[in-house]
Amino acid sequence: MKPSIYNCNVIELAKIHNRAGNITAVNAELDVPFDIQRVYYLYDVPSGETRGGHAHKELQQLIVAASGSFDVILDDGVNKKIVSLNRPNFGLYVTPLIWRELVNFSSGAVLLVLASMTYTENDYIREYSNYQQLINAV
Ligand code: TYD
């Protein structure tokens, strides 16, 4: 089946309210549809900078604005959509073979990623022309 941006949804995570602050927990396979193998976070992004600009062959991710805000541009080779993330209890589930760019980072934004695999450069597709070839063959 061809990858589709319409399978990449924003998931609302539970927020445990407390007057002294909130907690959001992400339980593998309960709150996200994959087993979490890696957590990483992106921070100190200079104003106007773009990140991403690649797709993954197999990796599934949940992208959360743990602090601040940014936009995720999703592209499946046919359709594109922009998802704005700005609340720590909402995460964007990104399926494999979706081209993504990360833009419009607010000052102090922290982009938290929960990922289904440990880091493997071999899982990346970094050239858009290679991406198009690959999805045309799916
Ligand atoms: P990359 O995923 O290309 O960054 P972004 O999509 O945010 O622009 O990663 C940038 C560099 O960091 C690249 O050289 C690989 C390295 N890296 C790791 O070593 N481990 C990781 O888990 C990640 C996400 C990146």
Backbone and ligand atoms as CSV (ligand in chain L), in Angstrom:
chain,resi,resn,atom,element,x,y,z
A,1,MET,N,N,0.838,-1.208,0.000
A,1,MET,CA,C,0.000,0.000,0.000
A,1,MET,C,C,0.872,1.256,0.000
A,2,LYS,N,N,0.495,2.223,-0.826
A,2,LYS,CA,C,1.288,3.457,-0.889
A,2,LYS,C,C,1.194,4.208,0.441
A,3,PRO,N,N,2.295,4.822,0.867
A,3,PRO,CA,C,2.232,5.630,2.090
A,3,PRO,C,C,1.323,6.844,1.872
A,4,SER,N,N,0.620,7.238,2.904
A,4,SER,CA,C,-0.288,8.384,2.778
A,4,SER,C,C,-0.156,9.305,3.983
A,5,ILE,N,N,-0.122,10.589,3.690
A,5,ILE,CA,C,-0.081,11.561,4.798
A,5,ILE,C,C,-1.355,11.488,5.631
A,6,TYR,N,N,-2.430,10.930,5.038
A,6,TYR,CA,C,-3.700,10.866,5.781
A,6,TYR,C,C,-3.686,9.781,6.860
A,7,ASN,N,N,-2.628,8.952,6.862
A,7,ASN,CA,C,-2.455,7.997,7.964
A,7,ASN,C,C,-1.599,8.589,9.087
A,8,CYS,N,N,-1.140,9.807,8.906
A,8,CYS,CA,C,-0.334,10.485,9.938
A,8,CYS,C,C,-1.257,11.406,10.724
A,9,ASN,N,N,-1.586,10.987,11.924
A,9,ASN,CA,C,-2.602,11.714,12.695
A,9,ASN,C,C,-2.029,12.316,13.964
A,10,VAL,N,N,-2.701,13.372,14.414
A,10,VAL,CA,C,-2.341,13.938,15.711
A,10,VAL,C,C,-3.060,13.127,16.791
A,11,ILE,N,N,-2.282,12.652,17.739
A,11,ILE,CA,C,-2.811,11.841,18.841
A,11,ILE,C,C,-2.851,12.708,20.094
A,12,GLU,N,N,-4.004,12.721,20.745
A,12,GLU,CA,C,-4.083,13.455,22.020
A,12,GLU,C,C,-3.661,12.526,23.148
A,13,LEU,N,N,-2.707,12.984,23.924
A,13,LEU,CA,C,-2.201,12.199,25.048
A,13,LEU,C,C,-2.843,12.722,26.335
A,14,ALA,N,N,-3.011,11.832,27.292
A,14,ALA,CA,C,-3.641,12.247,28.549
A,14,ALA,C,C,-2.776,13.281,29.265
A,15,LYS,N,N,-3.450,14.229,29.882
A,15,LYS,CA,C,-2.733,15.230,30.685
A,15,LYS,C,C,-3.185,15.066,32.126
A,16,ILE,N,N,-2.237,14.821,32.999
A,16,ILE,CA,C,-2.561,14.691,34.423
A,16,ILE,C,C,-2.385,16.070,35.045
A,17,HIS,N,N,-3.512,16.692,35.318
A,17,HIS,CA,C,-3.498,18.074,35.820
A,17,HIS,C,C,-3.097,18.133,37.279
A,18,ASN,N,N,-2.370,19.143,37.602
A,18,ASN,CA,C,-2.065,19.411,39.007
A,18,ASN,C,C,-1.804,20.902,39.081
A,19,ARG,N,N,-2.228,21.535,40.154
A,19,ARG,CA,C,-2.012,22.988,40.241
A,19,ARG,C,C,-0.516,23.310,40.244
A,20,ALA,N,N,0.298,22.319,40.585
A,20,ALA,CA,C,1.747,22.533,40.616
A,20,ALA,C,C,2.424,22.111,39.318
A,21,GLY,N,N,1.610,21.808,38.275
A,21,GLY,CA,C,2.187,21.414,36.985
A,21,GLY,C,C,1.517,20.162,36.440
A,22,ASN,N,N,1.697,19.919,35.166
A,22,ASN,CA,C,1.025,18.793,34.497
A,22,ASN,C,C,2.021,17.698,34.131
A,23,ILE,N,N,1.499,16.496,33.954
A,23,ILE,CA,C,2.307,15.364,33.495
A,23,ILE,C,C,1.606,14.732,32.295
A,24,THR,N,N,2.379,14.393,31.278
A,24,THR,CA,C,1.863,13.560,30.183
A,24,THR,C,C,2.780,12.360,30.056
A,25,ALA,N,N,2.177,11.173,30.016
A,25,ALA,CA,C,2.950,9.933,29.886
A,25,ALA,C,C,2.639,9.310,28.530
A,26,VAL,N,N,3.655,8.700,27.923
A,26,VAL,CA,C,3.436,7.978,26.662
A,26,VAL,C,C,3.832,6.530,26.902
A,27,ASN,N,N,2.862,5.661,26.856
A,27,ASN,CA,C,3.096,4.228,27.069
A,27,ASN,C,C,3.190,3.542,25.713
A,28,ALA,N,N,4.320,2.840,25.489
A,28,ALA,CA,C,4.527,2.139,24.215
A,28,ALA,C,C,3.363,1.198,23.966
A,29,GLU,N,N,2.890,1.182,22.737
A,29,GLU,CA,C,1.825,0.293,22.240
A,29,GLU,C,C,0.447,0.603,22.808
A,30,LEU,N,N,0.373,1.367,23.913
A,30,LEU,CA,C,-0.934,1.769,24.443
A,30,LEU,C,C,-1.299,3.142,23.893
A,31,ASP,N,N,-0.378,4.085,24.039
A,31,ASP,CA,C,-0.635,5.463,23.611
A,31,ASP,C,C,-0.078,5.744,22.226
A,32,VAL,N,N,0.904,4.956,21.783
A,32,VAL,CA,C,1.427,5.045,20.407
A,32,VAL,C,C,1.419,3.631,19.833
A,33,PRO,N,N,1.175,3.507,18.519
A,33,PRO,CA,C,1.004,2.172,17.940
A,33,PRO,C,C,2.317,1.466,17.610
A,34,PHE,N,N,3.360,1.715,18.406
A,34,PHE,CA,C,4.623,1.021,18.172
A,34,PHE,C,C,5.382,0.906,19.480
A,35,ASP,N,N,6.372,0.042,19.482
A,35,ASP,CA,C,7.226,-0.126,20.640
A,35,ASP,C,C,8.314,0.951,20.572
A,36,ILE,N,N,8.512,1.707,21.619
A,36,ILE,CA,C,9.477,2.811,21.592
A,36,ILE,C,C,10.888,2.272,21.828
A,37,GLN,N,N,11.757,2.494,20.858
A,37,GLN,CA,C,13.146,2.021,20.961
A,37,GLN,C,C,14.128,3.168,21.188
A,38,ARG,N,N,13.673,4.383,20.916
A,38,ARG,CA,C,14.596,5.527,21.012
A,38,ARG,C,C,13.809,6.788,21.311
A,39,VAL,N,N,14.417,7.637,22.111
A,39,VAL,CA,C,13.866,8.969,22.390
A,39,VAL,C,C,14.954,9.965,22.060
A,40,TYR,N,N,14.624,10.984,21.275
A,40,TYR,CA,C,15.606,12.058,21.085
A,40,TYR,C,C,14.886,13.393,21.038
A,41,TYR,N,N,15.628,14.454,21.241
A,41,TYR,CA,C,14.998,15.770,21.229
A,41,TYR,C,C,15.899,16.772,20.556
A,42,LEU,N,N,15.242,17.683,19.882
A,42,LEU,CA,C,15.907,18.704,19.080
A,42,LEU,C,C,15.650,20.042,19.761
A,43,TYR,N,N,16.676,20.824,19.960
A,43,TYR,CA,C,16.528,22.079,20.705
A,43,TYR,C,C,17.586,23.059,20.234
A,44,ASP,N,N,17.501,24.282,20.691
A,44,ASP,CA,C,18.430,25.355,20.279
A,44,ASP,C,C,18.413,25.539,18.761
A,45,VAL,N,N,17.245,25.417,18.165
A,45,VAL,CA,C,17.147,25.609,16.712
A,45,VAL,C,C,17.135,27.118,16.439
A,46,PRO,N,N,18.083,27.613,15.641
A,46,PRO,CA,C,18.116,29.046,15.368
A,46,PRO,C,C,16.869,29.489,14.603
A,47,SER,N,N,16.473,30.716,14.841
A,47,SER,CA,C,15.288,31.273,14.179
A,47,SER,C,C,15.407,31.135,12.658
A,48,GLY,N,N,14.342,30.680,12.016
A,48,GLY,CA,C,14.316,30.573,10.555
A,48,GLY,C,C,14.915,29.289,10.011
A,49,GLU,N,N,15.481,28.472,10.885
A,49,GLU,CA,C,16.145,27.236,10.425
A,49,GLU,C,C,15.125,26.144,10.094
A,50,THR,N,N,15.468,25.323,9.102
A,50,THR,CA,C,14.629,24.181,8.707
A,50,THR,C,C,15.362,22.895,9.048
A,51,ARG,N,N,14.645,21.921,9.601
A,51,ARG,CA,C,15.228,20.612,9.890
A,51,ARG,C,C,14.445,19.555,9.117
A,52,GLY,N,N,14.842,18.309,9.289
A,52,GLY,CA,C,14.170,17.240,8.555
A,52,GLY,C,C,14.675,17.223,7.130
A,53,GLY,N,N,13.742,17.191,6.173
A,53,GLY,CA,C,14.167,17.121,4.776
A,53,GLY,C,C,14.629,15.717,4.435
A,54,HIS,N,N,13.843,14.740,4.880
A,54,HIS,CA,C,14.141,13.344,4.574
A,54,HIS,C,C,12.911,12.494,4.869
A,55,ALA,N,N,12.988,11.227,4.459
A,55,ALA,CA,C,11.967,10.239,4.825
A,55,ALA,C,C,12.693,9.055,5.450
A,56,HIS,N,N,11.918,8.165,6.050
A,56,HIS,CA,C,12.479,6.944,6.625
A,56,HIS,C,C,11.819,5.734,5.983
A,57,LYS,N,N,12.611,4.699,5.767
A,57,LYS,CA,C,12.068,3.486,5.130
A,57,LYS,C,C,11.121,2.751,6.074
A,58,GLU,N,N,11.514,2.616,7.333
A,58,GLU,CA,C,10.715,1.794,8.261
A,58,GLU,C,C,10.326,2.502,9.550
A,59,LEU,N,N,11.041,3.559,9.863
A,59,LEU,CA,C,10.856,4.197,11.175
A,59,LEU,C,C,9.456,4.790,11.340
A,60,GLN,N,N,8.872,4.542,12.495
A,60,GLN,CA,C,7.645,5.221,12.910
A,60,GLN,C,C,8.023,6.175,14.039
A,61,GLN,N,N,7.346,7.300,14.081
A,61,GLN,CA,C,7.698,8.305,15.089
A,61,GLN,C,C,6.452,8.972,15.666
A,62,LEU,N,N,6.588,9.427,16.872
A,62,LEU,CA,C,5.617,10.356,17.446
A,62,LEU,C,C,6.400,11.631,17.740
A,63,ILE,N,N,5.966,12.732,17.127
A,63,ILE,CA,C,6.663,14.009,17.274
A,63,ILE,C,C,5.826,14.915,18.178
A,64,VAL,N,N,6.465,15.420,19.215
A,64,VAL,CA,C,5.753,16.225,20.224
A,64,VAL,C,C,6.473,17.564,20.408
A,65,ALA,N,N,5.709,18.631,20.488
A,65,ALA,CA,C,6.290,19.924,20.876
A,65,ALA,C,C,6.325,19.936,22.408
A,66,ALA,N,N,7.410,19.448,22.976
A,66,ALA,CA,C,7.526,19.391,24.441
A,66,ALA,C,C,7.557,20.796,25.028
A,67,SER,N,N,8.047,21.742,24.214
A,67,SER,CA,C,8.028,23.151,24.600
A,67,SER,C,C,7.969,23.985,23.331
A,68,GLY,N,N,7.283,25.114,23.381
A,68,GLY,CA,C,7.218,25.998,22.219
A,68,GLY,C,C,6.399,25.405,21.090
A,69,SER,N,N,6.739,25.782,19.863
A,69,SER,CA,C,5.937,25.367,18.713
A,69,SER,C,C,6.793,25.263,17.455
A,70,PHE,N,N,6.277,24.507,16.496
A,70,PHE,CA,C,6.894,24.392,15.160
A,70,PHE,C,C,5.858,23.766,14.239
A,71,ASP,N,N,6.141,23.787,12.948
A,71,ASP,CA,C,5.251,23.177,11.958
A,71,ASP,C,C,5.954,21.987,11.320
A,72,VAL,N,N,5.185,20.933,11.054
A,72,VAL,CA,C,5.705,19.761,10.353
A,72,VAL,C,C,5.025,19.719,8.989
A,73,ILE,N,N,5.829,19.736,7.923
A,73,ILE,CA,C,5.270,19.601,6.571
A,73,ILE,C,C,5.421,18.137,6.177
A,74,LEU,N,N,4.291,17.488,5.926
A,74,LEU,CA,C,4.281,16.069,5.537
A,74,LEU,C,C,3.970,15.972,4.048
A,75,ASP,N,N,4.639,15.050,3.376
A,75,ASP,CA,C,4.524,14.925,1.923
A,75,ASP,C,C,4.626,13.433,1.591
A,76,ASP,N,N,3.626,12.909,0.877
A,76,ASP,CA,C,3.691,11.490,0.484
A,76,ASP,C,C,3.971,11.326,-1.007
A,77,GLY,N,N,4.428,12.397,-1.638
A,77,GLY,CA,C,4.734,12.352,-3.068
A,77,GLY,C,C,3.556,12.768,-3.924
A,78,VAL,N,N,2.351,12.765,-3.326
A,78,VAL,CA,C,1.135,13.192,-4.040
A,78,VAL,C,C,0.530,14.386,-3.321
A,79,ASN,N,N,0.304,14.217,-2.021
A,79,ASN,CA,C,-0.322,15.268,-1.216
A,79,ASN,C,C,0.645,15.780,-0.152
A,80,LYS,N,N,0.355,17.017,0.278
A,80,LYS,CA,C,1.142,17.621,1.357
A,80,LYS,C,C,0.186,18.154,2.405
A,81,LYS,N,N,0.606,18.165,3.654
A,81,LYS,CA,C,-0.156,18.879,4.678
A,81,LYS,C,C,0.802,19.440,5.712
A,82,ILE,N,N,0.348,20.508,6.333
A,82,ILE,CA,C,1.157,21.140,7.380
A,82,ILE,C,C,0.453,20.928,8.710
A,83,VAL,N,N,1.181,20.412,9.682
A,83,VAL,CA,C,0.626,20.200,11.018
A,83,VAL,C,C,1.393,21.092,11.984
A,84,SER,N,N,0.660,21.945,12.686
A,84,SER,CA,C,1.289,22.812,13.689
A,84,SER,C,C,1.207,22.126,15.039
A,85,LEU,N,N,2.343,22.026,15.685
A,85,LEU,CA,C,2.366,21.421,17.020
A,85,LEU,C,C,2.761,22.492,18.026
A,86,ASN,N,N,1.987,22.607,19.082
A,86,ASN,CA,C,2.268,23.649,20.075
A,86,ASN,C,C,1.772,23.298,21.477
A,87,ARG,N,N,1.372,22.023,21.674
A,87,ARG,CA,C,0.924,21.626,23.012
A,87,ARG,C,C,1.594,20.303,23.390
A,88,PRO,N,N,2.167,20.216,24.604
A,88,PRO,CA,C,2.939,19.030,24.977
A,88,PRO,C,C,2.109,17.752,25.111
A,89,ASN,N,N,0.786,17.864,25.121
A,89,ASN,CA,C,-0.018,16.633,25.222
A,89,ASN,C,C,-0.660,16.242,23.884
A,90,PHE,N,N,-0.053,16.726,22.792
A,90,PHE,CA,C,-0.472,16.288,21.464
A,90,PHE,C,C,0.768,15.840,20.693
A,91,GLY,N,N,0.673,14.686,20.028
A,91,GLY,CA,C,1.811,14.193,19.249
A,91,GLY,C,C,1.374,13.838,17.847
A,92,LEU,N,N,2.270,14.053,16.909
A,92,LEU,CA,C,1.990,13.701,15.510
A,92,LEU,C,C,2.616,12.344,15.209
A,93,TYR,N,N,1.780,11.393,14.851
A,93,TYR,CA,C,2.253,10.055,14.483
A,93,TYR,C,C,2.651,10.085,13.008
A,94,VAL,N,N,3.903,9.746,12.730
A,94,VAL,CA,C,4.398,9.750,11.344
A,94,VAL,C,C,4.749,8.318,10.955
A,95,THR,N,N,4.094,7.837,9.925
A,95,THR,CA,C,4.287,6.466,9.430
A,95,THR,C,C,5.538,6.409,8.547
A,96,PRO,N,N,5.995,5.217,8.178
A,96,PRO,CA,C,7.172,5.123,7.296
A,96,PRO,C,C,6.910,5.737,5.922
A,97,LEU,N,N,7.978,6.074,5.234
A,97,LEU,CA,C,7.952,6.557,3.843
A,97,LEU,C,C,7.162,7.845,3.649
A,98,ILE,N,N,7.250,8.720,4.635
A,98,ILE,CA,C,6.651,10.058,4.518
A,98,ILE,C,C,7.791,11.074,4.561
A,99,TRP,N,N,7.850,11.919,3.559
A,99,TRP,CA,C,8.843,12.987,3.538
A,99,TRP,C,C,8.397,14.074,4.506
A,100,ARG,N,N,9.314,14.552,5.348
A,100,ARG,CA,C,8.932,15.577,6.322
A,100,ARG,C,C,9.970,16.693,6.405
A,101,GLU,N,N,9.434,17.902,6.635
A,101,GLU,CA,C,10.286,19.052,6.942
A,101,GLU,C,C,9.753,19.706,8.197
A,102,LEU,N,N,10.668,20.258,8.977
A,102,LEU,CA,C,10.315,20.874,10.252
A,102,LEU,C,C,10.690,22.342,10.165
A,103,VAL,N,N,9.691,23.200,10.299
A,103,VAL,CA,C,9.904,24.642,10.065
A,103,VAL,C,C,9.219,25.471,11.151
A,104,ASN,N,N,9.500,26.776,11.117
A,104,ASN,CA,C,8.830,27.748,12.005
A,104,ASN,C,C,9.004,27.443,13.491
A,105,PHE,N,N,10.212,27.108,13.875
A,105,PHE,CA,C,10.469,26.846,15.297
A,105,PHE,C,C,10.360,28.144,16.095
A,106,SER,N,N,9.625,28.091,17.180
A,106,SER,CA,C,9.587,29.250,18.071
A,106,SER,C,C,10.884,29.254,18.890
A,107,SER,N,N,11.158,30.403,19.466
A,107,SER,CA,C,12.342,30.499,20.308
A,107,SER,C,C,12.200,29.534,21.498
A,108,GLY,N,N,13.201,28.746,21.752
A,108,GLY,CA,C,13.164,27.826,22.898
A,108,GLY,C,C,12.374,26.552,22.654
A,109,ALA,N,N,11.964,26.303,21.400
A,109,ALA,CA,C,11.166,25.101,21.128
A,109,ALA,C,C,11.985,23.839,21.391
A,110,VAL,N,N,11.312,22.841,21.931
A,110,VAL,CA,C,11.928,21.514,22.106
A,110,VAL,C,C,11.051,20.501,21.379
A,111,LEU,N,N,11.643,19.858,20.355
A,111,LEU,CA,C,10.935,18.854,19.564
A,111,LEU,C,C,11.345,17.483,20.078
A,112,LEU,N,N,10.390,16.813,20.685
A,112,LEU,CA,C,10.642,15.497,21.274
A,112,LEU,C,C,10.154,14.425,20.303
A,113,VAL,N,N,11.001,13.426,20.069
A,113,VAL,CA,C,10.617,12.333,19.162
A,113,VAL,C,C,10.703,11.004,19.889
A,114,LEU,N,N,9.618,10.248,19.802
A,114,LEU,CA,C,9.610,8.863,20.255
A,114,LEU,C,C,9.660,8.028,18.991
A,115,ALA,N,N,10.617,7.116,18.916
A,115,ALA,CA,C,10.872,6.441,17.647
A,115,ALA,C,C,10.846,4.925,17.827
A,116,SER,N,N,10.463,4.239,16.764
A,116,SER,CA,C,10.269,2.774,16.813
A,116,SER,C,C,11.564,1.992,16.619
A,117,MET,N,N,12.647,2.682,16.258
A,117,MET,CA,C,13.927,1.987,16.016
A,117,MET,C,C,15.075,2.841,16.554
A,118,THR,N,N,16.156,2.198,16.877
A,118,THR,CA,C,17.362,2.955,17.206
A,118,THR,C,C,17.889,3.614,15.927
A,119,TYR,N,N,18.831,4.517,16.072
A,119,TYR,CA,C,19.345,5.284,14.931
A,119,TYR,C,C,20.070,4.379,13.936
A,120,THR,N,N,19.651,4.456,12.675
A,120,THR,CA,C,20.322,3.727,11.590
A,120,THR,C,C,20.319,4.631,10.370
A,121,GLU,N,N,21.474,5.062,9.942
A,121,GLU,CA,C,21.540,5.952,8.779
A,121,GLU,C,C,20.943,5.278,7.541
A,122,ASN,N,N,21.051,3.965,7.498
A,122,ASN,CA,C,20.541,3.199,6.353
A,122,ASN,C,C,19.019,3.294,6.191
A,123,ASP,N,N,18.339,3.722,7.253
A,123,ASP,CA,C,16.879,3.850,7.196
A,123,ASP,C,C,16.442,5.180,6.567
A,124,TYR,N,N,17.406,6.101,6.382
A,124,TYR,CA,C,17.074,7.433,5.857
A,124,TYR,C,C,17.011,7.439,4.329
A,125,ILE,N,N,16.099,8.228,3.792
A,125,ILE,CA,C,16.115,8.581,2.363
A,125,ILE,C,C,16.301,10.100,2.351
A,126,ARG,N,N,17.462,10.531,1.909
A,126,ARG,CA,C,17.802,11.949,2.072
A,126,ARG,C,C,17.671,12.760,0.786
A,127,GLU,N,N,17.477,12.075,-0.357
A,127,GLU,CA,C,17.312,12.783,-1.642
A,127,GLU,C,C,15.868,12.662,-2.076
A,128,TYR,N,N,15.244,13.794,-2.367
A,128,TYR,CA,C,13.823,13.752,-2.731
A,128,TYR,C,C,13.601,12.924,-3.999
A,129,SER,N,N,14.540,12.982,-4.948
A,129,SER,CA,C,14.384,12.199,-6.193
A,129,SER,C,C,14.405,10.690,-5.882
A,130,ASN,N,N,15.238,10.292,-4.932
A,130,ASN,CA,C,15.265,8.880,-4.509
A,130,ASN,C,C,13.954,8.494,-3.839
A,131,TYR,N,N,13.427,9.453,-3.056
A,131,TYR,CA,C,12.146,9.220,-2.374
A,131,TYR,C,C,11.038,8.973,-3.395
A,132,GLN,N,N,10.991,9.835,-4.411
A,132,GLN,CA,C,9.940,9.701,-5.438
A,132,GLN,C,C,10.042,8.352,-6.155
A,133,GLN,N,N,11.272,7.978,-6.499
A,133,GLN,CA,C,11.494,6.685,-7.167
A,133,GLN,C,C,10.990,5.538,-6.305
A,134,LEU,N,N,11.340,5.622,-5.026
A,134,LEU,CA,C,10.982,4.545,-4.108
A,134,LEU,C,C,9.470,4.400,-3.942
A,135,ILE,N,N,8.767,5.531,-3.758
A,135,ILE,CA,C,7.312,5.400,-3.542
A,135,ILE,C,C,6.577,5.052,-4.832
A,136,ASN,N,N,7.153,5.432,-5.971
A,136,ASN,CA,C,6.528,5.032,-7.239
A,136,ASN,C,C,6.594,3.526,-7.429
A,137,ALA,N,N,7.607,2.918,-6.806
A,137,ALA,CA,C,7.791,1.473,-6.941
A,137,ALA,C,C,6.966,0.677,-5.923
A,138,VAL,N,N,6.379,1.384,-4.930
A,138,VAL,CA,C,5.598,0.669,-3.878
A,138,VAL,C,C,4.282,0.173,-4.458
L,1,TYD,P1,P,18.861,14.159,11.238
L,1,TYD,O1,O,17.885,13.093,11.618
L,1,TYD,O2,O,19.233,14.255,9.785
L,1,TYD,O3,O,18.334,15.578,11.727
L,1,TYD,P2,P,17.003,16.428,11.401
L,1,TYD,O4,O,16.019,15.540,10.728
L,1,TYD,O5,O,16.555,16.901,12.717
L,1,TYD,O6,O,17.409,17.572,10.550
L,1,TYD,O7,O,20.167,13.982,12.117
L,1,TYD,C1,C,21.193,14.936,12.138
L,1,TYD,C2,C,22.495,14.253,12.525
L,1,TYD,O8,O,22.388,13.680,13.832
L,1,TYD,C3,C,22.876,13.123,11.575
L,1,TYD,O9,O,24.275,13.223,11.316
L,1,TYD,C4,C,22.620,11.873,12.349
L,1,TYD,C5,C,22.697,12.304,13.797
L,1,TYD,N1,N,21.725,11.562,14.626
L,1,TYD,C6,C,22.185,10.538,15.444
L,1,TYD,O10,O,23.397,10.232,15.507
L,1,TYD,N2,N,21.276,9.857,16.215
L,1,TYD,C7,C,19.943,10.142,16.173
L,1,TYD,O11,O,19.130,9.484,16.876
L,1,TYD,C8,C,19.493,11.190,15.302
L,1,TYD,C9,C,18.039,11.545,15.212
L,1,TYD,C10,C,20.426,11.869,14.560
